[in-house]
Amino acid sequence: MIIRTATPDDALPMSGVLLDIIALTGRTRPHDPAFTLSHYIAAPDGIRCSVAVDEDGAVLGFQSLKRAVAGNRYDVPEGWGIIGTHIGPRAHRRGVGRALFAVSRQAAIDAGLSRIDASIGADNPMGLRYYEAMGFRTWREGGAIVQKMLVLDPAP
């Protein structure tokens, strides 16, 4: 497995990962390649978007890290990081999320972030467990969303 920076050429396979997640969970979300490009790869508030690829170059999953700006959709304090993780079902339990997070964590530190928010659907137990395993703790709950936060310490 290789972790690398996502490029515009990854928009279609990243969209495929989102479609696979939708098929597994039934949870809907925007997923077309144009959305994937604008919201993850080329997001104006983006710090880093990484893809995990297998030995054949197929995208297994991706993780985006953005800087929270005023008026963001999850009401995350300005200047924090906002992270999103999307792992294709065929790549579950293979260390993809952990490998992606190691890169995102370092990018957050390099960007001078002190905290990262992960806003997870309350109906997503796998996502909630993942972020807990990465060291995130619940800081706010409301409606259908659980918000977990990680305080960054530059030491690994």
Residue pairs with C-beta under 8 A, 6 or more apart in sequence:
1 52
1 53
1 54
1 55
1 60
1 94
1 95
1 96
1 99
2 52
2 53
3 50
3 51
3 52
3 99
3 100
3 102
3 103
4 50
4 51
4 53
5 48
5 49
5 50
5 51
6 14
6 40
6 41
6 49
6 50
6 51
6 62
7 41
8 37
8 41
8 42
10 41
10 51
10 59
10 62
11 33
11 34
11 36
11 37
11 41
12 33
12 36
13 51
13 58
13 59
14 33
14 36
14 40
14 41
14 51
14 59
14 62
14 86
15 31
15 32
15 33
15 35
15 36
16 59
16 88
17 59
17 60
17 61
17 62
17 86
17 87
17 88
18 29
18 31
18 36
18 86
19 31
20 88
20 89
20 90
21 27
21 29
21 86
21 87
21 88
21 89
22 28
22 29
22 31
23 89
24 89
25 124
27 121
27 123
27 124
30 39
39 64
40 46
40 49
40 62
40 64
40 84
41 49
43 49
43 64
43 66
45 66
45 67
45 68
45 69
46 64
46 65
46 66
46 67
47 65
47 66
47 67
47 81
47 107
47 108
47 111
47 113
48 64
48 65
48 103
48 104
48 107
49 62
49 63
49 64
49 65
50 62
50 63
50 64
50 100
50 103
50 104
51 59
51 60
51 61
51 62
52 59
52 60
52 61
52 62
52 87
52 91
52 96
52 99
52 100
53 59
53 60
54 60
59 88
60 87
60 88
60 90
60 91
60 94
60 96
61 85
61 86
61 87
61 88
61 91
61 96
61 97
61 100
62 85
62 86
62 100
63 83
63 84
63 85
63 86
63 97
63 100
63 101
63 103
63 104
64 83
64 84
65 81
65 82
65 83
65 104
65 107
65 108
65 111
65 116
66 81
66 82
66 83
67 79
67 80
67 81
67 82
67 111
67 113
68 76
68 77
68 78
68 79
68 80
68 81
68 82
68 117
69 78
70 78
72 82
74 82
74 117
74 119
74 145
74 147
76 82
76 117
76 119
76 147
77 115
79 113
79 114
80 113
80 114
80 115
80 116
80 117
80 149
81 108
81 111
81 113
81 115
81 116
81 117
82 116
82 117
82 118
82 119
83 104
83 116
83 117
83 118
84 118
85 97
85 100
85 101
85 118
85 127
85 130
85 131
87 96
87 97
92 126
97 130
97 134
98 133
98 134
101 134
104 116
105 116
105 152
108 116
108 152
109 152
109 154
113 152
114 151
114 152
115 149
115 150
115 151
115 152
116 136
116 149
116 150
116 152
117 139
117 147
117 148
117 149
118 127
118 131
118 136
118 147
118 148
118 149
118 150
119 145
119 146
119 147
119 148
120 127
120 128
120 131
120 145
120 146
120 147
120 148
121 127
121 144
121 145
121 146
122 128
122 141
122 143
122 144
122 145
122 146
123 144
128 146
128 148
131 148
131 150
132 148
134 150
135 150
136 148
136 149
136 150
137 148
137 149
137 150
138 146
138 147
138 148
138 149
139 147
139 148
139 149
140 147
141 147
